[in-house]
Amino acid sequence: MTQTAAPASRRIHEIDAVRGFALGGILVANIGFFADPGYAVGIGTLPMSEGPVALVVSTLVLTKFYVIFSFLFGYSFTLQMRSWGEKVKSRMVRRCLGLFVLGVAHGFLLWIGDILTLYAALGLLLLTMRDIRPRTAVKAGCWIIGVMSVIWLALAGLVLLDPSGAVAPVADTAAAARAEALVTGGPLDFLRFQVETYPMLAAFVWLGQGPMAMALFLFGLAAGKSRLLEERERWAHLVPRILWLGYGVGLPAAVFFTWSSQTGGAAELVGLAVNNVASPLLSAAYVVTLLAVVKRFPAVAGALAPAGRTAASNYIGQSVLACLVFTGYGLALAGELPPIAVMGVAAVIYALLLALSARWLRSHRQGPVEWALRRFTLLSAAPQRSR
């Protein structure tokens, strides 16, 4: 019996390591918006839009790591289904309600690009689909991605037919200057910026990332029902194919996505269509590569897994620390640092949260946010400190 329990623990540990790894990519993708608040008011350029750092982040990071996180959300849902049994419906509704409230607070107070409200809404939708078969879930996810890609291609065709109808992004320097002034002003100025900007950005996140996130929820649901991450030997023979598709197809597509996003017009829309299909391939290659590294160097999992176990606390913690560096809550360095320095700040924040997560879990069962969510979900005062 001991021999059976040990591998299960190790495999869950690896899932936490993947989640901790994804948190690093999410931080790198998000921190540019803290450092360049002008993008949030629609000046027409990506944060840190020029130079090699921007090219690397756009190609290797943007849209890649929330894909991993969404997949793991769906996978974790199946673990909760096994654990909660007949109570899964009521508990998941409460959990999603808690996530939604947390997301609204996070969006208005810290990070206008919050994704927790979207996950809460899609989690309820996933709950209604919990009994579908894995094969059906995969087909549904593929249909969602396919339809979204067709929509982008159709829009690109309309632009090609009538180029005059395409609206080129116009840099509003006055709006950008005002955004930076509010973000780097006092705490009340930053809160004003949040209140003015968050509702618009929330709608953009829901529309822009919602369909892809739902598709990955379904892929994660299918994988969790099949126990794929817990029984890696079942798909080990597919690793070379996953790596080839990810790096051989997904990576060139990511390069095209970066090029097209700076070109604009129909090319940008085609890039979005291609990226919808290709980003899950590159993300899958990332995960497979990480699992191979973890297998050879278990210390890597030991460093990443604590952050993965406290993922919600880390996600909120990233926003808190980024605000302390870039906004009027703290140093107010938005607009002051070059891109390479912004990436240095991201590395420091990530390393700090990895260390804090490991230290916290030495004496606690869960992260503080996880504990509060679990208490609300289960309607019980679960013990926080571990023996």
RAWO-V299466 format. One record per residue. N is the residue number from 1. OMEGA is omega as a letter, one per 20 degrees, with the letter a starting at -180 (none if undefined). Layout:
# RAWO-V299466
N|OMEGA, N|OMEGA
This chain:
# RAWO-V299466
1|r, 2|a, 3|r, 4|a, 5|a, 6|r, 7|r, 8|r, 9|a, 10|a, 11|r, 12|r, 13|r, 14|r, 15|r, 16|r, 17|r, 18|r, 19|r, 20|r, 21|r, 22|r, 23|r, 24|r, 25|r, 26|r, 27|r, 28|r, 29|a, 30|a, 31|r, 32|r, 33|r, 34|a, 35|a, 36|a, 37|r, 38|a, 39|a, 40|r, 41|r, 42|r, 43|r, 44|r, 45|r, 46|r, 47|a, 48|a, 49|a, 50|r, 51|a, 52|r, 53|r, 54|a, 55|r, 56|a, 57|a, 58|a, 59|a, 60|a, 61|a, 62|r, 63|a, 64|a, 65|r, 66|r, 67|r, 68|a, 69|r, 70|r, 71|a, 72|r, 73|r, 74|r, 75|a, 76|r, 77|r, 78|r, 79|r, 80|r, 81|r, 82|a, 83|a, 84|r, 85|a, 86|a, 87|a, 88|a, 89|a, 90|a, 91|r, 92|r, 93|r, 94|r, 95|r, 96|r, 97|r, 98|r, 99|a, 100|r, 101|r, 102|a, 103|r, 104|r, 105|r, 106|a, 107|a, 108|a, 109|a, 110|a, 111|a, 112|r, 113|a, 114|a, 115|a, 116|r, 117|r, 118|r, 119|r, 120|a, 121|r, 122|r, 123|r, 124|r, 125|r, 126|r, 127|r, 128|a, 129|a, 130|a, 131|a, 132|a, 133|a, 134|a, 135|r, 136|r, 137|r, 138|r, 139|a, 140|r, 141|r, 142|r, 143|r, 144|a, 145|a, 146|a, 147|r, 148|r, 149|r, 150|r, 151|r, 152|r, 153|r, 154|r, 155|r, 156|r, 157|r, 158|r, 159|r, 160|r, 161|a, 162|a, 163|a, 164|a, 165|r, 166|a, 167|r, 168|r, 169|a, 170|r, 171|r, 172|a, 173|r, 174|r, 175|r, 176|r, 177|r, 178|r, 179|r, 180|r, 181|r, 182|a, 183|a, 184|r, 185|r, 186|r, 187|a, 188|r, 189|r, 190|r, 191|r, 192|r, 193|r, 194|a, 195|a, 196|a, 197|a, 198|a, 199|r, 200|a, 201|r, 202|r, 203|r, 204|r, 205|a, 206|a, 207|a, 208|a, 209|a, 210|a, 211|r, 212|r, 213|r, 214|r, 215|r, 216|r, 217|a, 218|r, 219|r, 220|r, 221|r, 222|a, 223|r, 224|r, 225|r, 226|r, 227|a, 228|a, 229|r, 230|a, 231|a, 232|a, 233|a, 234|a, 235|a, 236|a, 237|r, 238|a, 239|r, 240|r, 241|r, 242|r, 243|r, 244|r, 245|a, 246|a, 247|a, 248|a, 249|a, 250|a, 251|r, 252|r, 253|r, 254|r, 255|r, 256|r, 257|r, 258|r, 259|a, 260|a, 261|r, 262|r, 263|r, 264|r, 265|a, 266|a, 267|r, 268|r, 269|r, 270|r, 271|r, 272|r, 273|r, 274|a, 275|r, 276|a, 277|a, 278|a, 279|r, 280|r, 281|r, 282|r, 283|r, 284|r, 285|r, 286|a, 287|a, 288|r, 289|r, 290|a, 291|r, 292|r, 293|a, 294|r, 295|a, 296|a, 297|a, 298|r, 299|r, 300|r, 301|r, 302|r, 303|a, 304|a, 305|r, 306|r, 307|r, 308|r, 309|a, 310|a, 311|a, 312|r, 313|r, 314|r, 315|r, 316|r, 317|r, 318|a, 319|r, 320|a, 321|r, 322|r, 323|r, 324|r, 325|a, 326|a, 327|r, 328|r, 329|a, 330|a, 331|r, 332|a, 333|r, 334|a, 335|a, 336|a, 337|r, 338|a, 339|a, 340|r, 341|r, 342|r, 343|r, 344|r, 345|r, 346|a, 347|r, 348|r, 349|a, 350|a, 351|r, 352|a, 353|r, 354|a, 355|r, 356|r, 357|r, 358|a, 359|a, 360|a, 361|r, 362|a, 363|a, 364|a, 365|a, 366|r, 367|a, 368|r, 369|r, 370|a, 371|a, 372|r, 373|a, 374|r, 375|r, 376|a, 377|a, 378|a, 379|r, 380|r, 381|a, 382|r, 383|a, 384|a, 385|r, 386|a, 387|none
